């Protein structure tokens, strides 16, 4: 009869027994990259009420890396700075798309510049209201025809004709 082979006892893996100094550098770098990615994802999407959507980059100010995300100012500070300076480029630094669109709309209206309205992404209502408010301030009814939402377009044409009279 053949003898039964004894099974070797399996203990903890060797790396589990080593100290932190003995862990290879490439494992430490990999762990740091995973942590930075998780932190960046949390910072971007925890303050955004919308689902994550890939957005086209429209300026160099939008391009960021994980280190920029860790050192960035909060949205309220950036929002206040952009509005006080009437600087549209600073609006691109906002991670919350609702705040970014409102920032761009308010600056566009303050400057009476419809080209700023065109840059508002992912919110037709915000873009249309930007056109409507500028048309109302300037009396330019041609801007009302850039509006895609019918109800806002009707408001715009009614308000601009009455503001001219």
C-alpha positions as CSV (number, residue, x, y, z in Angstrom):
1,X,0.0,0.0,0.0
2,X,1.1,3.4,-0.8
3,X,1.6,5.7,2.2
4,X,-0.5,8.9,2.3
5,X,1.5,12.0,1.8
6,X,1.6,14.5,4.6
7,X,0.3,17.9,3.7
8,X,2.5,20.8,4.3
9,X,1.0,23.3,6.7
10,X,0.3,26.7,5.0
11,X,1.0,29.7,7.1
12,X,0.9,33.4,6.5
13,X,2.5,34.7,3.3
14,X,6.1,35.8,3.7
15,X,5.3,39.5,2.9
16,X,2.8,39.6,5.7
17,X,5.7,39.0,8.2
18,X,8.0,41.7,6.9
19,X,8.3,45.2,8.2
20,X,7.3,48.3,6.2
21,X,11.0,49.0,5.2
22,X,11.2,45.5,3.6
23,X,8.2,46.1,1.2
24,X,9.5,46.8,-2.3
25,X,9.3,50.3,-3.5
26,X,7.0,49.5,-6.5
27,X,4.4,48.1,-4.2
28,X,4.5,51.3,-2.1
29,X,4.1,53.5,-5.2
30,X,1.2,51.3,-6.4
31,X,-0.5,51.7,-3.1
32,X,0.0,55.5,-3.1
33,X,-1.5,55.7,-6.6
34,X,-4.6,53.8,-5.6
35,X,-5.1,56.0,-2.6
36,X,-4.6,59.2,-4.6
37,X,-7.1,58.0,-7.3
38,X,-9.7,57.2,-4.6
39,X,-9.2,60.6,-3.0
40,X,-9.4,62.4,-6.3
41,X,-12.6,60.5,-7.2
42,X,-14.2,61.4,-3.9
43,X,-13.2,65.1,-4.2
44,X,-14.6,65.4,-7.7
45,X,-17.9,63.5,-7.3
46,X,-18.8,64.0,-3.7
47,X,-19.6,67.7,-4.2
48,X,-21.4,67.1,-7.5
49,X,-25.1,66.4,-7.4
50,X,-25.1,65.0,-11.0
51,X,-23.8,61.6,-12.0
52,X,-20.2,61.5,-13.3
53,X,-20.1,62.6,-16.9
54,X,-17.0,62.9,-19.1
55,X,-16.8,66.5,-20.0
56,X,-14.7,67.9,-22.8
57,X,-11.8,70.1,-21.8
58,X,-12.3,73.6,-23.0
59,X,-9.3,75.3,-21.5
60,X,-6.0,74.5,-19.8
61,X,-7.6,75.6,-16.5
62,X,-9.9,72.5,-16.6
63,X,-7.0,70.0,-16.8
64,X,-5.9,68.8,-13.4
65,X,-4.0,65.9,-11.8
66,X,-4.3,64.2,-8.4
67,X,-1.9,66.6,-6.7
68,X,-3.9,69.6,-7.9
69,X,-7.1,68.1,-6.5
70,X,-5.5,67.7,-3.0
71,X,-4.3,71.3,-2.9
72,X,-7.3,73.0,-4.5
73,X,-9.5,75.6,-2.9
74,X,-13.1,74.8,-2.1
75,X,-15.8,75.7,-4.6
76,X,-17.3,78.5,-2.5
77,X,-14.0,80.3,-2.5
78,X,-13.4,79.9,-6.2
79,X,-17.0,80.9,-7.0
80,X,-16.6,84.1,-4.9
81,X,-13.2,85.0,-6.5
82,X,-14.5,84.4,-10.1
83,X,-17.6,86.6,-9.5
84,X,-15.6,89.4,-7.8
85,X,-13.1,89.5,-10.7
86,X,-15.7,88.7,-13.4
87,X,-13.3,86.0,-14.6
88,X,-14.9,83.2,-16.6
89,X,-11.7,81.1,-16.6
90,X,-11.9,80.9,-12.8
91,X,-15.4,79.4,-13.3
92,X,-13.8,76.4,-15.0
93,X,-12.0,75.6,-11.7
94,X,-15.4,74.8,-10.1
95,X,-16.0,71.0,-9.8
96,X,-19.7,71.4,-9.1
97,X,-21.3,71.8,-12.6
98,X,-24.3,73.6,-11.2
99,X,-22.1,76.2,-9.5
100,X,-19.9,76.4,-12.7
101,X,-22.9,77.1,-14.9
102,X,-24.4,79.7,-12.5
103,X,-21.0,81.4,-12.3
104,X,-20.7,81.6,-16.1
105,X,-24.3,82.8,-16.4
106,X,-23.9,85.6,-13.9
107,X,-20.6,86.8,-15.4
108,X,-22.1,86.6,-18.9
109,X,-25.0,88.7,-17.8
110,X,-22.8,91.2,-15.9
111,X,-20.6,91.6,-19.0
112,X,-23.6,91.5,-21.4
113,X,-21.6,89.0,-23.4
114,X,-23.6,86.2,-25.1
115,X,-20.5,84.3,-26.1
116,X,-20.1,83.3,-22.5
117,X,-23.5,81.8,-22.6
118,X,-22.4,79.5,-25.4
119,X,-19.8,78.0,-23.1
120,X,-22.3,76.7,-20.5
121,X,-22.3,72.9,-20.7
122,X,-24.8,70.3,-19.7
123,X,-27.6,72.7,-18.8
124,X,-29.8,74.0,-21.5
125,X,-32.0,75.9,-19.0
126,X,-29.0,77.8,-17.6
127,X,-27.7,78.6,-21.0
128,X,-31.1,79.8,-22.2
129,X,-31.6,81.9,-19.1
130,X,-28.3,83.5,-19.7
131,X,-29.4,84.5,-23.2
132,X,-32.8,85.7,-21.9
133,X,-31.2,87.9,-19.1
134,X,-28.7,89.5,-21.5
135,X,-31.5,90.1,-24.1
136,X,-33.6,91.7,-21.3
137,X,-30.8,94.0,-20.2
138,X,-29.7,95.0,-23.7
139,X,-33.1,94.9,-25.5
140,X,-31.5,92.7,-28.2
141,X,-34.4,90.4,-29.4
142,X,-32.0,88.5,-31.7
143,X,-30.6,86.7,-28.7
144,X,-34.0,85.2,-27.9
145,X,-33.7,83.1,-31.1
146,X,-30.6,81.4,-29.6
147,X,-32.8,79.9,-26.9
148,X,-33.8,76.3,-27.3
149,X,-36.4,76.0,-24.6
150,X,-39.8,77.2,-25.9
151,X,-41.1,78.6,-22.6
152,X,-37.9,80.6,-21.9
153,X,-37.9,81.8,-25.5
154,X,-41.5,83.0,-25.1
155,X,-40.5,84.8,-21.9
156,X,-37.6,86.3,-23.6
157,X,-39.5,87.7,-26.6
158,X,-42.3,89.0,-24.3
159,X,-39.8,90.7,-21.9
160,X,-37.6,92.2,-24.5
161,X,-40.4,93.8,-26.5
162,X,-42.0,95.2,-23.3
163,X,-38.6,96.5,-22.1
164,X,-38.0,98.3,-25.4
165,X,-41.4,100.1,-25.2
